[in-house]
Amino acid sequence: MSTETAGGSAPTSPSSSINLESVRAIAKKDFKDSFRSWVFWGLSIFFFTLLVVLTGLLSYFDEVFFGVSAAEAGVTTELLVVAASFVTRLVIPLIALVLGWKAISGERESGSIKVLLSLPHSRKDVILGKLIGRSAVLSVSLIVGFVFAAVVVAALIGSFDVVDYVGLLAMSILYGIAYTSLAVSISSLTRSTTIAGAALFGVFLLFYVVWNAIIEAIDLLMAFDYISGVPYTVETDQGTIELERMPDWAYFIESIDPGYAYNNALSVATSAAESELGVAIEEIMFDGSVPFFLQDWFSFVVLLAWIVVPLAIALYRFDRVDL
């Protein structure tokens, strides 16, 4: 079913408009379906277990190597944030991509999308409703898991900081929504769950293999003088040392990786900030003027862009495809 007229212009029919009540109804149904299938409770238990296990491991290694408990060793929420970020940076995208995998491609493959659109729902309503519903499943399960785990975490570690804990939760939710938007958007652009699954697997490889490989390749090309680096000097007790860093465009490529942005956002929302030494080195590398895309605030722009841009493409494209 095309939504374009013979003259090529988009119509002003309700099929291309957005009805907030319709969006809410679709999101509510998606969220309720997660309860019936135990997806929501399974994720909540998973996040609860993840935090408790990480805290338990920190406590265990302190007892084994230092002979004291985590509380006695002074293990803080900041240390838990650092440990958790290594795991959540990997597992949250996986969960979000799986949640969004069949959001729309599954409906198109089974033909139920036509039944859904026969109701007073526009195509834009479907995409927005599915995104909100799947994002709510991930976000609320994170909240439930974190809230129940807080009791155990506070009892095990030496210093429990509510601000750091909430900061980790908030940034994890934002990070999860970014990947959910990617998943739902890609799902809306494919006719089958097989193609959608392959595309989403490609997205995961892109950000966890290819993206890092690009940065390593740039370093390698610099070493063989195929790419010109940017020279800078460091003053030491032994004199001036001349070094070379990657070009600005290479750092920009690195900065727009969602995982990289997530880690930087955590340094703003929690006390697990970049070390003073790291900040000083960065300022030396860029002669005291660090580019905007390497500043912490830009990480929020990146995460928001990964939510908005795929969604905008999906809203435009899905309104014009034949189902």
N, C-alpha and C positions, 0 to 999 in steps of 0.2 A: 504494500500500500504506500504510494508516494504521497508526500505532503507538499509537493510543488505543483503549481498551476502550469498550464500549457505555455504561458509566457515566461516561465522560469522563475517567477517571484514566489516567495513563501506566502502562504495564505494566512489569514487572520482567524483561522478556525480554532475552536477550543482545544484541538488535538496538539497544538504547539504552544499552548499557554501553561502556566503553572498555577495550580490550585492548592493552597496550603493545607486545606482540610483533606484533600486527596493524598497529598504527600504524607501527612500525619497518619492517615489510615493505613497506607502501605507500610510505613515504618513500624507502626504498632503491630501489624500482622507478622512482619518479619521477626520482630523481637519476641512475640508470643510463640512463634514457631520454634525459636531457639530454646524456650523453656520446655516445650513438649518433647523435643529431641534430646534434651539434656546437654546441649552444646554449651549453654550459658553456665550451668553448674559445673560442667567438666572444666571449663576455662577458669572459673573462680577457684576451684580446688587446685588446679595447676599453678596459678599465680601464688596462691597461699603456700603451697608446698615449695615452690621455687624460692621464695623469700626465707622461709623457715630453714630449708636445707642450706642455703648460702650462709645464713647467720650461724647455723649449727657447725658448718665447716670452719668458719672463722674461729669459733670458740674451740673446736676440736684441735685445730692446728696450733692455737696458742697454748693449749694444755700439753700437747705432745712436744712441741719444740721449746716452750718457755716454762712449762710447769705451772702455769696460772690460767685462770678462766679468762674469757673474753672481757668480762667486766673488770677484772683485776689488771688485765693488760692494757686497758684503756681503749678497746675497740669502739669506734664511734659510728654513728649513722653515715658519716662522710665516707668511711672505709666501705661500708655496706653499699653505698651508692656506686662507688667505683667498681666493686666486685659485680654488682647486679647489672651495671651498664654493659659489661662484656657479654653477658648472657642475653639480656633483653634486646640488645642491638641485633641479635640473630633470631631469637624465637618470636618476637613480636611481628616482624615482617612475614615470617612463615605462617603464623596464625592468621594475620590479616589477609594474606593472599589466598589462603584456603577458604576463609569466610566469604570472600568476594568472588571466588572462582565461578560458582554456578549461579550467582545472583541474577543475571539476566540471560546468559548463554544457555543455562539449564531450562529456563522458561521458553526460550526460542526453540530449543531442540525438541522439547516435548509438545510444543504448540500451545501451551497454557498462556503464553504472552498475549495471544489473540483474545482469549477469554478475559484476561485482565484488562486489556484495552477496550473491550466491549462495554466495560463499566465506565462510569464517568471519571476515567483517569487518562491524562495525556501521557505521551511518551516521556516528557520531561518529569512529570510526577513520578513515574516508575523509577527512573534513574535516581532522583533525589530521595525518594522514599526508601529505595533499596540501600543507598549509601548511608542514610541516617540510621536505618534499622540495623545494618551490619556494624556500623560504627558504635551504636549504642550497646550492642551485644559485647563487643570487645572492651569498650570503656567501662561499662558497669561491672563486668566480670573482673576487670583490673581493680576497680574501687573495692568490690567485695573482698577479693583476695588480699589486697593490701590492708584493709581495715581489720580483718580477722587475724592477719599475720602480725599486725602491729603489737598485739599483746605479747606474743612469744618473742618477737624481736626486741622489744623494750626490756624484757626480763633477761635476755641473754647477753646483750651488749653493754658496754660500760657507760655510754652516754647516748641517750635517745633524743634526737633533735627532730621535732615534729615538722619544722620548716623544710629540712633536707628531705625527709621522708615524703612529704606532700609534693615537694619539687620533683622528686623522682617519679612519683605517680602521675603528675600533670604532664611532664615531658614525655612519658611513656604513652599516655593517651594521645597526645598530639602526634607523636611518631606513628602510632598505630593507625590513626585516622588517615595520615598521609598515604600509607600503604593500602589501606582499605579503599581509598579513592582511586588509586592506581588499579586495584583489582577489579572493582565494580566497573570502572571506565573501560578497561580492556575486555571484560566480560560482555559489555554492551556492544562491542564492535565485532564480535564473533558469533557465528551461527551454531557452533557446537561446543560442548564442554571439553572435548579433546583438544581442539584448537586453542580454546581459552586456557586450558591447563598448560599446554606447551608454551604459549605466550607468557604466562605468569612465571613459569619455570625459567624462561629466558630473562625475565625481569630480575629474578633472584640472582641468577648467574651474573647479570650485568653489574649489579651493585656489590656483589661479594667476590667476584673473580675478575671480571673484565675491568671494572673501574680501578681497582688496585693495580692491575697489570698495566694499565695505561700510565699511571704515575711511575711505576717501576721502569717501564719502557722509556719514559722521558729521561729518567736518571741515567739509564744505560746509554741512550743516544747522546746525552751530554758528555758522558765519559769518553765516547768515541768521536766527540766534536762534530756530530751531525746536527746538534742543536746548541745554539750559543746560550750559555748561562749568563746570569747577572753577577758581576764581581762585587764583593764587599770586603771590608777589612775589619779585623778584630785586634784590639790593643791588649797585649799580655805583658807580663813581667819580662819576658824574653824579647819583646819587641812587637812589631806589627806583623800580623799574619794575613795573607790574602787568600780569601775563599771564594766560592762560587755557589750561587743558589739557582733554583729553577726560575724560569721567566714567570711574570705575573699571571699570564694566561693559564699556565699549568696549575698554579695554586687556585685559580678560579675554578678549573675543572674539578679539583679535589674538593673544594668548598661546597659544591652543589650536590654532592653525594648525600642522600638523606641520613645515612648512618653517621657520617662526619658531622652533619648539622645537628643531629641528636646529641652527640657527645658535647658539642660546643654549647648547646642549649642547656645541658645539665650544669655546665660551669657557671651559667647565669642564675639558674633556678635553685642551685644548691651551693654548699660551701666546698664542694669537690672541684674547685677551680684549677685552672692551669697554674703550674708552679711559677714563682717569681722569676726563677732562672729561665724558664721557657719564654716568659713574656719579654725578659731582657734580651734574650737571643733574637727573638722575632723583631724587636725594635732595631737591633743592630743590623740585621739582615736587610731591613727596609729603610735604613738610614733615619730611624725615628718616626717615619710616616707609614704606619701599617695600612695597607689597602682596606677599603670598606668591606670587601668580601671575606676578609680574614678576621674581622671584628665579631665579637660574640653575638651582637644584636642581629647580624645578617643571617645567622642560623635560623632564627624565627621566620624570616622572610623566605628562606629556602623551604622550610617545612610547610609553610602556608602555600607556597607556589606549587608544591607537589600535591596539595589538596585541590587547589583551584584550577590549575592548568589542565590536568587530565579530565577533570569534571567538565570544564568548558568545552573541551574537544568532544567528549562523549555526548553532551547535551546537543551540540550542533550536529554531529554525525548521526546519532540514533534517530533524530527527528526526520531524517531523510533516506533511511535505508528501507528496502523491501523486506518484510518479515516472512 
